[in-house]
Amino acid sequence: MALHLNLLHEEILEQRQRQRDPLKLGLLALIGCGTLMFMYYSWNAYRTLEIRSRLSAIDRSWSKMEPSVTAAQKKVTELQALTKTVRALDDYIDSRFFWAPLLQKIARCVAPNTQLTSLDGTLDDAKGASITIEGVAAGREPRAAAEDLRQMLSEQLGHDYSEVKVEFKSLEDLDTLVNLGGTHMPMARYNLAIIFKPGAQAKPTPTPPQTRNRRKRDSE
Amino acid sequence: MSQKLSKDQIKKLGLSIIGFVFLVYVYFNFFLGPLQRSRADMLNKIADRQNKLDTAQEELHKSAKLEQNAKDGMARFTALRKINAEGAPLAWFPPRIKSFFANEQIDKAVARLEGSSELKQEELSAWLRYNWVIDLPQTDYVMVGRAIADLENSEPLLVITRLSIHATPDQPQFQHIELAATSLIEKK
């Protein structure tokens, strides 16, 4: 058996020990990890910078838009208030009671043998309209003439208004006689109370053409 | 091959582990942590701003649409405001009524202010209700009926609340007429 001598044994051992030095290996691992961590950090920092630039872009566009948005909000509030006001005014206008159609109806109910001496009408939001008519009626039976007027008013007003009530407050015979169509007729004085709700609203009367001049000429 | 670590090597290994732990601690607490927190903050801010921008866009769109829709209302409002003249109502309303009835061939017309009051509706808080008494001492039923029809058609903000017609004893062809009217007039 051949004798084999290794004179460098100690040196080789030392070299091996140096290579396996845990501190050196640890430092190498540390440097490796540190590099990876740095790269990861850099990637994150890059993304953060990107987000920051996005944020500043959004901030810029918001600051550009903010005054117009504030103005728009103010405008919206104003427009909403204006719309409500117009609606309220329209409601007010639409719920008006028109007296002209009522006067026209009353005029149509008055026969030649009846006469109105006074008319008082008031309008109340809660109670409705109440009208008092005073006048005289003439005929062979003046009370019947007054009753005819009452019935006619009740019928005519019932077409356009609701809850119509036409009642005599008073009806009395008068001693005086009136000449009606060449005959002397007895007279009666009546006082009618009319109550109704202007619920079924009447339309305003279209303005009739002026006939004033013709009437003047007729009377001349 | 298994060789036991020497005491010196164990010491160095421990030192390396401590160094590593320290490095990880410093990295996460002083570098990556704040960076991620700031990034999360910015993302929240972006979401918030984006939300605001979206709402703002909607608001602008809504405003434009409302403005378009409210054109008729605005025109109507302007028209209703124009019905009433500028200045104190007492200065312009009676002359206007006088000239209105003069155009209706009713010469004697006097309008008196009875008072004014606030309206109950909140929407009409900028408007006042003026109560007037209009006296027509010498006219006739037909003429006044026509005049009232004209008045009701031409003055949408005026409501007649009371009407009184009485025959004039010494002039049977004429009647004495008194109207109580309420008109809405914008506060100036």
Interface residues (C-beta under 8 A of the other chain):
Chain A: R20 D21 P22 L23 L25 G26 L27 A29 L30 C33 G34 M37 Y40 Y41 N44 A45 R47 T48 I51 R52 R54 L55 I58 D59 S61 W62 M65 E66 S68 V69 A72 Q73 K75 V76 L79 Q80 A81 L82 T83 K84 T85 V86 R87 A88 L89 D90 Y92 I93 R96 F97 F98 W99 A100 L103 Q104 A107 L116 T117 S118 L119 D120 G121 T122 L123 P204 T205 P206 T207 P208 Q210 R212
Chain B: L5 Q9 I10 K12 L13 L15 S16 I17 G19 F20 L23 V24 Y27 F31 L32 L35 Q36 S38 R39 M42 L43 K45 I46 R49 Q50 K52 L53 A56 E59 L60 K62 S63 L66 E67 A70 G73 M74 R76 F77 L80 Q105 Q121 E123 L124 A126 W127 Y141 V142 M143 V144 G145 R146 I148 A149 D150 E152 N153 P156 L157 V159 I160 T161 R162 L163 S164 I165 H166 A167 L184
